[in-house]
Amino acid sequence: PSYSSLDWGVWAFQDAFDFRFFDYYANQNAEAVVEALGNLAPAKVSATVVHFDAFQKNPMGPSWADDGSPDGFPRPHTDHDLSVVRFEKTGDGSPRDRAIATLFNIGQHPEDLEGYDLISGEWPEETMRFVDRTVGGISLFTQNATGTSEVERDTYHNVHDREVFDHVQYNQMEWAARQLSDAVIGDVTAIRMGKPNSDRSTRPY
């Protein structure tokens, strides 16, 4: 919420600050860190990178300059790397029992929703929920290239694969999350099986 920050950029939207909320938020974060430190365990880590562009586009797009020369960027030109890092406890037990966390990174700005005045985690939160329930552990999402990657508007994919995600509400937002989570889950499965990713890079445990 905007009232958790004194940042001038945030205050362009809401010029109010709630110290009670800020104090609560800070204490919850501190307690989480202390709890995590108390539960440290030996772990192993593996990572892989795959291509993903199901709902991405370059928001600037192609155009023409004042002198008539080509300007801007083609719609597909953005970072389509989906990086997945998997953390598991060492030792015996099922993969779900050993699961600690899944960290995934992709360049994508969440802009599927329009209005309704609701606080929402958008597709990043939905994706993490799907991944958590399937492979266990806690999912963590980080972004890259967000300035040059927004949700697709049916602008460049093959006509048989085109989908609309830009500000078209919850159904499409969850569908975007489902596609991304399936890719993340597939990467975790490949990591567990020790299956190398032939087209890009994989680092075994």
C-alpha positions as CSV (number, residue, x, y, z in Angstrom):
1,P,0.0,0.0,0.0
2,S,1.2,3.5,-0.8
3,Y,0.9,4.7,2.8
4,S,3.8,2.4,3.8
5,S,6.4,4.6,2.1
6,L,7.7,8.2,2.4
7,D,9.1,8.0,-1.2
8,W,8.1,11.0,-3.3
9,G,7.3,8.8,-6.3
10,V,4.8,6.9,-4.2
11,W,3.4,10.1,-2.9
12,A,2.5,11.2,-6.4
13,F,-0.4,8.7,-6.0
14,Q,-1.2,9.1,-2.2
15,D,0.3,11.8,0.0
16,A,-0.3,10.0,3.3
17,F,1.9,7.9,5.6
18,D,0.7,5.4,8.2
19,F,3.5,4.8,10.8
20,R,1.5,2.0,12.5
21,F,1.4,0.1,9.3
22,F,5.1,0.8,8.6
23,D,6.0,-0.4,12.1
24,Y,3.9,-3.6,11.8
25,Y,5.4,-4.3,8.3
26,A,8.9,-3.9,9.6
27,N,8.4,-6.1,12.6
28,Q,6.8,-8.8,10.5
29,N,9.8,-8.8,8.2
30,A,12.2,-8.9,11.2
31,E,10.4,-11.9,12.8
32,A,10.4,-13.8,9.5
33,V,14.2,-13.3,9.2
34,V,14.8,-14.5,12.8
35,E,12.5,-17.5,12.2
36,A,14.4,-18.4,9.0
37,L,17.8,-18.2,10.7
38,G,16.5,-20.6,13.3
39,N,15.5,-23.1,10.6
40,L,18.7,-23.2,8.6
41,A,19.7,-26.6,7.2
42,P,22.3,-28.1,4.8
43,A,21.1,-27.5,1.3
44,K,21.9,-28.1,-2.4
45,V,21.1,-25.8,-5.3
46,S,20.7,-26.2,-9.0
47,A,19.7,-23.9,-11.8
48,T,18.5,-23.8,-15.4
49,V,17.5,-21.2,-18.1
50,V,14.8,-21.7,-20.7
51,H,13.1,-19.6,-23.4
52,F,9.6,-18.2,-22.4
53,D,7.6,-15.6,-24.3
54,A,3.9,-16.7,-23.9
55,F,2.7,-13.3,-22.7
56,Q,5.6,-10.9,-23.3
57,K,6.0,-8.0,-25.7
58,N,8.2,-4.9,-26.0
59,P,6.0,-2.0,-25.0
60,M,7.7,0.6,-27.2
61,G,7.2,-1.4,-30.4
62,P,8.2,-0.4,-33.9
63,S,7.6,3.1,-35.2
64,W,9.0,5.7,-37.7
65,A,11.4,8.5,-36.9
66,D,10.9,12.1,-38.0
67,D,13.2,11.5,-41.0
68,G,11.2,8.5,-42.1
69,S,13.8,5.9,-40.9
70,P,12.7,2.9,-38.8
71,D,12.4,3.6,-35.1
72,G,11.7,1.7,-31.9
73,F,11.8,-2.0,-31.3
74,P,10.1,-5.1,-32.8
75,R,7.5,-6.4,-30.4
76,P,9.3,-9.7,-29.7
77,H,12.6,-7.9,-28.8
78,T,12.8,-8.3,-25.0
79,D,14.5,-10.7,-22.6
80,H,12.8,-14.1,-22.9
81,D,15.1,-15.9,-20.5
82,L,13.2,-17.7,-17.7
83,S,15.8,-18.6,-15.0
84,V,14.9,-21.1,-12.3
85,V,17.0,-21.8,-9.2
86,R,16.0,-24.7,-7.0
87,F,17.0,-25.2,-3.3
88,E,16.5,-28.5,-1.5
89,K,17.7,-30.0,1.8
90,T,20.3,-32.6,1.5
91,G,19.5,-36.2,2.7
92,D,16.7,-38.6,2.2
93,G,13.0,-38.1,1.7
94,S,10.7,-37.2,-1.1
95,P,11.5,-34.1,-3.2
96,R,8.5,-32.3,-1.6
97,D,9.9,-33.1,1.9
98,R,13.3,-31.8,0.8
99,A,11.9,-28.7,-0.8
100,I,13.1,-25.3,0.5
101,A,12.6,-22.8,-2.3
102,T,12.2,-22.1,-6.0
103,L,13.6,-18.8,-7.2
104,F,12.6,-17.8,-10.7
105,N,13.4,-14.7,-12.7
106,I,11.8,-13.3,-15.9
107,G,11.4,-9.9,-17.5
108,Q,7.7,-9.1,-17.3
109,H,5.6,-6.3,-15.9
110,P,2.3,-7.3,-14.3
111,E,-0.4,-5.3,-16.1
112,D,-3.2,-7.8,-16.7
113,L,-5.8,-6.2,-14.4
114,E,-7.9,-3.0,-14.9
115,G,-9.6,-1.1,-12.1
116,Y,-11.7,-2.7,-9.4
117,D,-9.7,-0.9,-6.7
118,L,-8.4,-4.1,-5.2
119,I,-4.9,-4.9,-3.9
120,S,-3.6,-7.8,-5.8
121,G,-0.3,-9.7,-6.3
122,E,-1.3,-10.1,-10.0
123,W,0.2,-12.9,-12.0
124,P,3.5,-13.1,-9.9
125,E,1.5,-14.1,-6.8
126,E,-0.7,-16.5,-8.7
127,T,2.4,-18.1,-10.3
128,M,4.1,-18.6,-6.9
129,R,0.9,-20.1,-5.5
130,F,0.7,-22.7,-8.4
131,V,4.4,-23.5,-8.0
132,D,4.3,-23.9,-4.2
133,R,1.4,-26.3,-4.3
134,T,3.0,-28.5,-7.0
135,V,6.7,-28.7,-6.1
136,G,6.7,-27.7,-2.4
137,G,8.7,-25.1,-0.6
138,I,8.4,-21.4,-1.0
139,S,8.6,-19.6,-4.4
140,L,10.4,-16.3,-4.9
141,F,9.9,-14.2,-8.0
142,T,12.4,-11.5,-9.2
143,Q,12.1,-9.3,-12.3
144,N,14.5,-8.2,-15.1
145,A,14.0,-6.1,-18.2
146,T,10.7,-4.7,-16.8
147,G,11.2,-1.4,-18.6
148,T,11.2,-3.2,-22.0
149,S,8.8,-6.1,-21.2
150,E,5.0,-5.8,-20.7
151,V,2.1,-8.1,-21.3
152,E,1.1,-9.2,-24.8
153,R,-1.7,-7.4,-26.7
154,D,-2.1,-9.9,-29.5
155,T,0.5,-8.1,-31.5
156,Y,3.2,-10.4,-32.7
157,H,2.7,-14.1,-31.9
158,N,1.6,-16.5,-34.7
159,V,-2.1,-16.0,-35.4
160,H,-2.9,-19.5,-34.0
161,D,-1.0,-18.7,-30.7
162,R,-2.2,-15.2,-30.1
163,E,-3.6,-14.3,-26.8
164,V,-4.6,-11.0,-25.1
165,F,-3.4,-10.2,-21.6
166,D,-3.1,-6.5,-21.3
167,H,-5.6,-5.1,-18.9
168,V,-8.2,-7.8,-19.6
169,Q,-8.8,-8.9,-16.0
170,Y,-8.6,-12.0,-13.8
171,N,-9.3,-14.9,-16.2
172,Q,-6.4,-14.0,-18.5
173,M,-4.2,-13.0,-15.6
174,E,-4.6,-16.5,-14.1
175,W,-4.1,-18.1,-17.5
176,A,-0.8,-16.2,-17.9
177,A,0.2,-17.3,-14.4
178,R,-0.7,-20.9,-15.3
179,Q,1.5,-20.9,-18.4
180,L,4.5,-19.4,-16.5
181,S,4.1,-21.7,-13.5
182,D,3.9,-24.8,-15.8
183,A,7.2,-23.7,-17.3
184,V,8.8,-23.2,-13.8
185,I,7.4,-26.6,-12.7
186,G,8.8,-28.2,-15.8
187,D,12.2,-26.7,-15.0
188,V,12.1,-28.0,-11.4
189,T,11.2,-31.4,-12.7
190,A,14.1,-31.4,-15.1
191,I,16.5,-30.2,-12.4
192,R,15.4,-33.0,-10.1
193,M,15.9,-35.6,-12.9
194,G,19.3,-34.3,-13.7
195,K,18.1,-33.7,-17.2
196,P,20.3,-31.2,-19.1
197,N,18.7,-28.4,-21.0
198,S,20.1,-28.8,-24.5
199,D,19.4,-25.4,-25.9
200,R,20.6,-23.3,-23.0
201,S,22.4,-23.9,-19.7
202,T,21.8,-26.1,-16.7
203,R,23.9,-26.3,-13.5
204,P,23.4,-29.6,-11.7
205,Y,23.2,-29.9,-7.9
